[in-house]
Structure formats: C-alpha cells, structure tokens
C-alpha cells in the first residue's frame, strides 16, 4: 500500500460505498438536498438482469415522493407504471384426490393500505431511474464512480465538530476487466454473489504492486457502507452478524413460461404433494420469476437431476447444518425440472431465460448499524434473510431513506449530529421484525401445505385453519408492505399523549387528536383540494422528499366555527416572529420555507372561504414578492372531474371543531400531534428545539444557493 | 438553382416539412409504426419559450395513447403530470356598483368528459417529449434535421403505385445564424412570426449562389406540409385560405404575477367596465399567461401608452379593415399596462417575464388539405384562428394524429391509398367547426360583458342570461375538449344502423347495440379488469396508438347465458381460418395480431369464468408458443385496492345478453358497431375488405422486422 502522503487526496461530505438499492437511495436523498456526495462501487458493470424485483407499497410511495410534478424527466415513479402490478396471490395445493388445485385467491396487497400495490420489475430498471434522478438532482455532479475498491478506513474518534472530515477512506481504481463479475455458462446469474461473495477476488490482487496514481484518499464527514451481505465496511468496523447461518435452498429463474397453468400471471404459492413448493412472481413484459424449493429427491434420481447432490431435504432439520452448497451443480435446467415436478399435471416449458440463481442465505442481523455516528451500514450489510417475501431491496432502500435526510440536515448544519443515532434505533427494530417476519412467512411457503380450504375473495372464508392462515397472512402482508414501520420515541419522534387501542396494540400508538393517524409511522395519503385553484392533490404529493419538515395545521371548520379562523390569525404573530421555529432554524440567506414548511388544511368547503381570508403565515411572499399559493388546502368537498369525495379530517380522525397540529418529518413519518392551541404550537416549538440548530447566530455562508431547483424560479427546497 | 443531376439525392417514405406540434405528431406516429420518415425545419433553434400552451382533454388522451406502460422513458403523458391542470374558470365583471367582482366559478373542463382536464404548459416541454419519444420509437433514426429549407416541390401526377416515390422536394441546408429567429429587445417573443411570417427572409437570400453541396433532392412517397400559417407548401400547391383576414388584436405575456387578485391561479375571463378584457391562464411553475385585448384609448393616452398608435378600438367595426399593425410598438409593458387597467382595483406587477407576443390572425380555412393524395397540409397551414380558446396546438396535432396512421398503413402496403382521402373529409369539417366555434367563443371574451349574474358551481344558476351563457359555454367546452370530433361515413367509418337521439343531434350518432358510444367519435375510456390477473385497466390504455385496428367483441354475460359463451367458441373457426380478416390482412412474416387485434370484454364476474374457458382466438400463441394473456377482460366487477366499481357495459350502453362487436380504428375512433352474431362478424369482414389489401398473394419482403419493440420480446405491433 502506498504512503498516503504521495497520493491524491479529496474531500466530500458523504462517501457511499456500494451502488445497490441501498446506496442509490442514500445518494438520491443527498443529491436532492444538495449535499456534496460521492458513491463508489467496485464492480464495473452498471445494469443487471435478475437480482431483486419486488417493490412493496412503501417503496413505491417513497419513489413517488421523489417525483414531484415539476420534474420533466422519467422520475422514480416510472417504476409504478412500468412494473407488473401484482393484483392477487393464489394458493395451490393438492385437493382431496391429490390433484393440484387452486384453493384460494386473495388480493396480494391489503386493499387500501396504500395508493400503490406490490409490483415487480427487475432491479436494473430501478437503478436506471435512480441514476437519472441523481444526475438531475445534482446537476450531473453525482454519479457512480466505478470500479473503485475501498482499501482502508479510519475514523477520527476525537473529531468534535459535526462538520469535521472525520473519516479517511483509501480507495483504488480497478481494472475494468478485473471488476467484471464472472459468468457461469452464457447466462447471467447471481450464484457467485449469493454463495461466496466476491471480496476475496478483489482483495487477493496484489495491491502493493498497484500504481500510486490508482489510489485516492477520500476525506469524508460521514461514510455509508451499502456494500451488501459480505460487506467490507462492516468487517472493517468489526461488527458481527447474529442469527442463523443457513436456510433452505431456493433456486430462482427468470423466464417467459410456456405453460397451461392458469394462474401464471398471478403471484402463486404452489405446494405439491411430494415435490416441494414453487412461488410464481409474474413480472414485466410477460416474464415470470419462479422460486423453487430445491430438495434432495432420493426417491427419483432421474427427475431431480443434479439437484440431489447438493441440496438438503427441506423437511430435514439437519439441512440447516449441511453448510455451503456446490454452486457449479446448479443449472437453470435443474431448477426448472424441479418446478416441473411441483406443477404437474400442468406443463412447463420456457423461452427467454434471462437470469438464474440459488439462495442459501441466513436470517441474520447486525447488533450495531454504525460506529461513532460517523460510519454507517445499511441494507444487506446489516441484515440478510430469505428472498421469498420480496423484502430485501425494499428494507434496504428504506434503511437509507431513513438515514439520508438526517445526514443532509447534519451536513447542512441545520440539525445536531445526535439525530444520527436514531438511524440505528429506528432501523434495527425493523430489521429484527423483518427476521421474525421472515421466519413466519417462510412457513407459508415451505414444508407441508398449511393452506386454506376455501376461496377468501368473496368472503367465503370459514374454519379455524383459514382463520389462522388469514391472521398470519394479514399480519405478514401489512408488515411486508413497509407501511407500518413504527419508530419509537426519540429526539425525532414524540408520542407523548398517544395510546394504543385496546386489543390492537400492533396497529400503533394514536393521539386522540388524530385518532386514525399512527404516531411514528408514515402519514398515509388522502385527497385534499388546493384552496387557490380547487386542484385535487393526494396530500402526500404536497409532502415530497425534499428535505423539509412540515408543520400541518388543521384549524377545523373555519366557516362554521369563526373562532377557529380567529385562532389561526392569532398564530400569525408568533409564527412570523424572528424567534419562531419557522424562522430561527432557517438560515438567513435561505427561502422562508426551505427548512420547515407550514401547511394549513381546513375543514370548510373551499368556496365558503377565500384564499386571502387566511393569515399571512400561510401565504407568505418571497423576497421578490411572489405569493406562496400552495400551502392552504380544503380537506373536505369533492373533486370536479370525478366527483371524488374529499374528507381528510375523517380519514385522519381529526375533529372538525377541535382541529390539531401535526409535525411530519422529511421522510413522511408523523413526529408529533398536538392540540390546535397556543400550547400545541409551543409543543411544536419544543419539538424542533430538541435537535435543530438556531441559525440566528450563524454567519451567512458565502456558498451559492444550490442550483438544482432553478426550474422552480430558484426556490431551493432545503436551505443554504 | 443547381441542376438536380449533380446534387445529392435520397429517398424516404414520408417527408415532413415543419417541426411544430403538427409535424411532430406526424413524425411520432410514423416512428411508432416504423415508417422511414424525415422531418425538416428551416429554423435552427429547437426549444421555444412561450408559443402555444393549452392542452385539451383529447390531446392528453392522445399523448397517453403513445405512452404504453412498457416504455421506461419520459413518455408523452409526462405532459399531464408537469402541466398545470386547470380546474376552474372564473368570470369577473363589474357589479352593481361598477366594482370588478367574481360573478361565477365553474369547472373549466366539463366533468367526466375525459380522464384528463384542460392543462397548460409551454410548447418547448411538449416538443422535448416529442423529440425523446420519436427518438426512442425510431431507434434514433428519426430526428428533426435543421436548418433545412424546402426550395421546390414537384408531384408526379401519373404515379400509379402507392409505393412510388411520386414527390420530389429540393431542400437547402441553411447557415445556422441565418436561420435563427430575430429577437426584439432581449426577451423572446412571437411578434415576427405572428405578423409577418418569415418566408421572405429565407427565400430572399440569393440561393443561386449557394454551394451545390448545400442542396439535396429528396424523393418521397408522401409529403406533409406542417409549416405554419405562412405555409410554403400550401403556396406551392396553390391552395388558398378562405375567411376573414383580420381580427381584434390581443397581446400575450408570460409572467410570474405579483398581484392581490384572488383568482390568478384559475383560468379567468375579466371584463372591465371601460378598459377591455383580460384572460388569465395559470401555467406551470407559478407562471401565468395573460391575454389582453389591446385597444386604442383616446380618452386616456397616458395609461394606454404606445398601444393607441397601432390598435383598432375593439368596439369599432372598422378595426377589421385597418390592416397590419406596427409590431415594433408592442412592448411587454404596453401589454401589461392594459391588463393593469382592466384588473383595477387589483394590483398587478410581475417578475420572470419570459415571453410576449400579439396576435392579429384571421379566421381562415383552406378549401383543400391535399393534392393528389400525395402532398398534404396540416395545422396552421390550413386553418388559422384566434388563440383564445387554446385550440391551435390541439387541432393541429389532431390533424396529423388523423393522417399519421393512414400514411403508415399505406406505406406498409396494408391499406389502399384511397383511405388518404378521408384525411381531408374528416379534418376539414373539424377545421370549419373550429372557425365557427372561434367566432362564438370570441364573443364570450370580447366586447361588452355578457356574463352570468350568479355563481354556477353550487347549482345556483338562474335567469335567462345565465341560460344563454351556459349553453354557449357548454357547447364550446365540449367542442374545445376535442373529444367530440365526429367523422362521417367513409371507407373507414360505417355508421349504418345508427341514429341520432331526438333533440340531441349534436351528441352524435348511436347504434342501438351500444347506445352510449357515438359512432365516428373517439371511444371514451372506462375501467375493465384483466381476466388473467384482475389488474384494472383504463380500457383506452389497452388500445394504444401502435397502428393496429381493434375488433372488440362484447359477448355479454357468458356465465348467466351459456349460449353466449358457445357463440364465442363458434367464432373460433372462422376467426382462425386463413381467410379470416384477422389473418388475410396480416403479412405472412408478421405477428398474428400486429395489424388487427381481437379483444374480448365479457360481462361476467371475473372469478366466475376461467381464462382457458375462452376460445383460442382470444388467447393465441405466438410462434414460440407464448400465450397472449392480455386480450380477455371482465367488463364488470370491482377493483381490489380501491373498490372502484367496474361496469363498462353500462358505460357503453351494451346489453349484457345481446352483446355487440365494435371496430376501433388505430386513432381510437369507433368505426362500426355490429351485432354479436355471425352476421355481425361478417360486417366486420366487410368493413376491412373495403380498404385493406389482401396479403396472402404478396411475397414476403426481405426487410427485417423493425427493432423498436424488442423490449416486448420482439413482438412488433404493426406488421412488416
């Protein structure tokens, strides 16, 4: 290794190691917020076939939140359009004669849990939109640098200031050919990565021989290790993975099937009598992904083919200790042969085989997700599990969706470094729930059929077997949707005044003031009407991921209760004052609403009140005198074109006389609900004073306002 | 001019002259269908600010139809997302005290006339998505070539074969600087084009001196002149414009207003007491376009400024004969000053002035839209009118949306050249209606207030004045939406068996078999559920603009009436036979459904019937054995996630026992409705035999299948 004093050195606020979904999501946040960021990957290739494919509701919500209507390029929400939206899951198992039969057919996503239902598309497309969005947000300054290999990492534990460049990472530029993943046969597959990782391959090169010009020492304020299940960063930090080491082995193929199986365009769980299980995931462009439980079939050597040589029998508890498998024996044909057996008497052939792999991954979690709040790990680097519930990519992206805005706030000097600790506390709980969920959910698809006997779709469900299944599936689907991730009390979440509902603890903690909005979870969306122009908006679309906190004031019905409008006007002076939370945490050279945005959603008919009847804080002018028209909403009424009923007060359980004040974090999670009173406003003030940095004493930096938002007439969305 | 024998010569199926909305739409169709096409423009610049901005419902539907879910780029439907969706139109006029007051507020688009409501965005963005879509569809082979000036055109009137290259166009490459439009002041404006055209500027150059290498002789099968109001192509063809030569003069500015006028984010018609009219069009990104009636104000020289020198008084009938105006006297300030007067007592200031112009355009139509079915004109080249109803860009795009698929069918040798004559017959009627509409609609915004006295939104409308207004506005809005363009009987439209409703002739002609579907108009969309996977689709999204005709069989309720299912099965043999219309018009090397696609929409609950219970013609296999899963729909039921009711049979007025068969053209217009019987099927056959070319005797061409659809596993959507 070369002496660092002779090689190139550089500085960045955040260095992201690993360009998978987790790393991309972090880069997207940081690009959106204008944070100097680099993202590196040791592989030279950019687009994969295969890999992860499932997008859960919450991931699609997050994509949408980065896809504001003013962006004229193919934003992240393109995924919802291009992906196959899976409507149903069908359960197939032997009937009384032992013939494979459809036992039930239910919605794949729980109805109305989100605007978006589970959808499937290959990871390469998603990474394409990530790349394009990051490029657009950063004005081209952030793009994945590859192949760059991290060689060493050093944290200055004594760094005091949150703006110190406290982490040094030495990286080496690799040879393109060296960094290209190996292929087995002519078809792309994920076997190498799934079973061996490829760290050794990279690090076994004699790096001492490398030219000094290939090395670079990167000084970063913060570093993210998003470098997968065999994470180099995690190993450097000396963090373990805890949990079981192995699992049943599942094979995966991406094909266009030629079959007479009637539900091949629905998600299916097929439990054959004696030939194991198959999960069908219908994909974009007529493609289908099959997950096949690979098993040793002593009884039928011919059909099992090579498989028997390396597979543990799924029903054999000893399988868990059989250790690593010989990947060279896994072929697409061996996987498909197994599926053929399970799906008899239906025929299965295929064209367009584009990818295959096999998984034997443990259910494991790291006990720590960071070191010194300077270096973080996310995604597969800190939790691994089976791929059957389509969770991997989702939970990984949601990890860094949690971390990203916090890093942005800290790097900008808007919030204290302490908030970074909430990343571990909030996400380790989700990771542990994920492992518990994966244990349970696996049972649904492995081993002997535990399948309902009647169709559920038309409400015909009866019998205890059904009930048990229903309960497991329902809970599983809710968890899997990603919409119920629940963050506990911390500097960023205040559930004081909330309570669980008796017998429904898992539904979350609610304030009586907004009795249907779970505290600490993401705010679900419903329609509201713009006061200025009657345009209907999904309210979540007015809370985009642009780094801002939102204080949403629900003043109730201001027509029927004139005192409610009076109270709103009485808020004007405290909110417009220099010491107001709206002003004190906003840098002096920044737009008035670029750190905390204040929205008003009233409960009067829109035509009963006038825009200019609302106080000035809700329709502030910018430095050029341009009015903010977009912060006042009618929460009741109906839309013009479709006559859709609007009543977000009922949806959120807010009383139309009492009102409420809600704080929503930049990631859309509900931080606090307080009374619509002066006292409630003070609680909002207290919330922000717990972690935000008062900007009034800080010298205005010389830096230019970031330019990424020039299409909005230079209004930056996050300050400085 | 150089001798043609010494200059470069080239060949293309279609040459488009002029890259505005009309030319782009033609290029989009031809790119989508894989037709060798060139598009040239004499200007060197690509993106405009200002220009047209209104997108009507039908234009947005057309954009959506070119935006299939499999495309992963920013497709045309991005316009709906980025544009400002205008919800309301507000009418302001003096109240009893003579003070400006809001008199009524109604939905800007007629509710439920379309999925899309009128929206506004500047033309440059739309041209960006056109450019990107054309590039993607054509694999990069079609892009605007500029600056290229057409110099001469010659039609071989004796050309017999529709594939002959019967038109010669000599073009000259211009110097970039020469082709750049002039600017007056530092701000982009449209004055030059609006008042003078710029033909002379280009043709006054001494082209004899030009180098021969600058010239090219393009041989085309067909040529489109989409070269604007001062169309060179039209003049070469010796086609006149008929109608009035002048109009009142309106000024236009694009600004971000600084104002206390409360409805500045709605479309507004403001009639001041003595200071003329203003129309407000709220745009994307807080921008607003103002249309201001410019007038000579003898009474108040100071506030009228320069305007009095060149403007006719709007109330003066002699204004129509005053001839051309002096554009150099029109400034943004003079236009805005006039607006200020009209909007008093409200204040009006602005930032971000980005464009301005003034219009003095006649209401004129050409008597012919083509010569010899070889050279066509479209858009402003054959009809001009006032800009106030936001029709120009829309009708222009819809002209070539009509022509494009016909050119594609003829160039591919699938349909006879005769069908090209329906372009003029179908579109000249729309153009004439447009002029009549413009006359009427102008009254609403010009001259003395003829404005309702009560708010209409809450159903409070009373009084005869109101009724008259309501009727004019309602009819106008329906026409302006573009959704009621009605094409008469021709080889491509068969209304036999249809009738108008007594007293509602303007609603169109209906077959009793589908009593709510107007024949000859575009098929409006409603929900249907995919039989294979229960996925809800807006049915129009299953009829994308890919060049195909659709035969939609509505077999009724096949569960309740088993004979309906039997009948469907009895269709299998005739439809699968080589002489079937599905086969005889499809080239032998093309996919089975690439010319005519057959869809089935039944009226049974989706779970009451099985996909494989439907006959084979509705689920055909391709040459690799892959099943078409996407042609069978349940037309009744409800969606899983939103519990939206689905009942397209009621929407279309189709009896669930009798059923019906509908033919839909590639442009979404309903060509014919016939009985769900063998006789009805024969009528479908007769329809196609009237203009399609039997492919069974034609040698298979050597050409490759076009490659643009490889993402769909090489299934081309239009044959050969």
Interface residues (C-beta under 8 A of the other chain):
Chain A: X69 X70 X71 X72 X73 X74 X78 X81 X82 X85 X86 X87 X88 X105 X107 X109 X111 X112 X117 X125 X128 X129 X256 X258 X260 X262 X265 X266 X282 X284 X285 X286 X349 X351 X352 X455 X457 X458 X530 X532 X533 X534 X535 X536 X607 X610 X611 X612 X624 X625 X626 X627 X629 X640 X641 X642 X643 X711 X712 X713
Chain B: X69 X70 X71 X72 X73 X74 X78 X81 X82 X85 X86 X87 X88 X105 X107 X109 X111 X112 X117 X125 X128 X129 X256 X258 X260 X262 X265 X266 X282 X284 X285 X286 X349 X351 X352 X455 X457 X458 X530 X532 X533 X534 X535 X536 X607 X610 X611 X612 X624 X625 X626 X627 X629 X640 X641 X642 X643 X711 X712 X713
